[in-house]
């Protein structure tokens, strides 16, 4: 039986995305999910930037 496709939105632009990056991007240290379009703007020349992994809509099967 196929697994259902999970859905998650980018915390910056609100668009659905199949791949999101878990990042910290400001002094609050709060983790957010950013899509592939928003991620470069959050990561470049940002002293508060930290990468925390990649979320994918389709998980690997074990």
Rosetta blueprint (number, residue, H / E / L):
1 X L
2 X L
3 X L
4 X L
5 X L
6 X L
7 X L
8 X L
9 X E
10 X L
11 X L
12 X L
13 X L
14 X L
15 X L
16 X E
17 X L
18 X L
19 X E
20 X E
21 X E
22 X E
23 X E
24 X E
25 X L
26 X L
27 X L
28 X L
29 X L
30 X L
31 X E
32 X E
33 X E
34 X E
35 X L
36 X H
37 X H
38 X H
39 X H
40 X H
41 X H
42 X H
43 X H
44 X L
45 X L
46 X L
47 X L
48 X L
49 X L
50 X E
51 X E
52 X E
53 X E
54 X E
55 X E
56 X E
57 X L
58 X L
59 X L
60 X L
61 X L
62 X L
